[in-house]
Amino acid sequence: MERMMPKLVIKRYASDLELLAVCNHCGFRITVLPVNVRVNGLIGFKEILNMAFDLFKISYRLRILKYYQLLKSLFLQI
């Protein structure tokens, strides 16, 4: 994981989703744990659009560019 973190591209809204996508693609087991979240504010339309755009970029890198496949091969070599 420590070797993978610097290779991640998304730094803002969907960084956790990118990490989950890369870990899932590399074969790590993803476990579901309950979490209580309290949001003290409003989420605006701009933030929703930014999150959706980041999600699109992750999907594009995963399915079109095969960027994360390259990460996986580099991760296994090290």
C-alpha positions in Angstrom: 0.0 0.0 0.0 2.8 2.4 0.9 4.3 1.9 -2.6 0.9 2.5 -4.3 -0.1 5.7 -2.5 2.3 8.0 -4.4 1.0 6.7 -7.7 -2.6 7.7 -7.1 -3.7 10.6 -9.2 -6.9 12.0 -7.6 -6.0 14.4 -4.7 -9.4 15.9 -3.9 -13.0 14.6 -3.9 -12.7 11.0 -4.8 -9.3 10.0 -3.5 -10.8 7.3 -1.3 -12.7 5.8 -4.3 -9.5 5.7 -6.3 -7.7 3.9 -3.5 -10.6 1.4 -3.2 -10.5 0.8 -7.0 -6.8 0.3 -7.1 -6.8 -2.1 -4.1 -9.7 -4.0 -5.6 -7.9 -4.3 -8.9 -4.7 -5.5 -7.3 -6.5 -8.3 -5.5 -6.7 -6.9 -2.0 -9.8 -8.0 -0.1 -12.2 -5.2 0.7 -14.1 -5.5 3.9 -17.2 -3.5 4.8 -17.2 -1.9 8.3 -20.0 0.3 9.7 -19.1 3.9 10.1 -21.1 6.8 11.6 -20.6 10.1 9.8 -22.0 13.4 10.9 -22.0 16.2 8.2 -22.2 19.7 9.7 -22.8 21.6 6.5 -24.3 21.6 3.1 -22.9 19.9 0.1 -23.3 22.1 -2.9 -24.0 21.3 -6.5 -20.4 22.2 -7.4 -19.0 19.6 -5.0 -21.3 17.0 -6.5 -20.1 17.8 -10.0 -16.5 17.7 -8.9 -17.0 14.3 -7.3 -18.7 13.0 -10.4 -15.9 14.3 -12.6 -13.3 12.6 -10.4 -15.2 9.4 -10.5 -15.3 9.6 -14.3 -11.5 10.2 -14.4 -11.0 7.1 -12.2 -13.2 5.0 -14.5 -11.4 6.3 -17.6 -8.0 5.4 -16.2 -9.2 2.0 -15.1 -11.1 0.9 -18.2 -9.7 2.9 -21.1 -6.1 3.9 -20.3 -5.4 0.7 -18.2 -3.3 3.0 -15.9 -4.0 0.9 -12.8 -3.0 -2.3 -14.6 0.4 -0.7 -15.1 0.5 0.1 -11.4 -0.3 -3.5 -10.6 2.6 -4.8 -12.7 4.9 -2.2 -11.1 3.6 -3.1 -7.6 4.3 -6.8 -8.2 7.8 -6.2 -9.5 9.0 -4.2 -6.5 
